[in-house]
């Protein structure tokens, strides 16, 4: 049961991370390279899930919605960014239905911390802890 959740969560987290890239500078390549980490914490689990590390080439600019792509069963909705804080909701359908609420706080334009609180059928709850740090630029953004 953990494997389907892991893949779905990574897709949702990746989309969430792409949504939150800072504004574009005119003299740089089209993408921003981020070092990101996520760690899923599930209530009642006897062991801790491993930290997932991912480099993401995100398009520059502020988005008013998440970019297309990722897991077809999960959608990021209601994205809002006010100052350094971004919030959104996640809705997943399919064999395991889940809903979530995400929140990230930016530290300047180069890093962020946050989490997504998920709840699923049968009272299962989990938290995905998020961090990201801008490490440079890149030429092939995902969105």
ABEGO torsion letter per residue (X at the ends): XAAAAAAAAAAAAAAAAAAABBBBBAABBABBBBBBBBBBBBBGBABBBBBBBBBBBBBBEBBABBBBEEBAABBBBGBBBBEABBBBBBBBBEABBBBBBBBBBBBEAABBBEBBBBBBBGGBBBBBBBBBBBAEBBABBAX
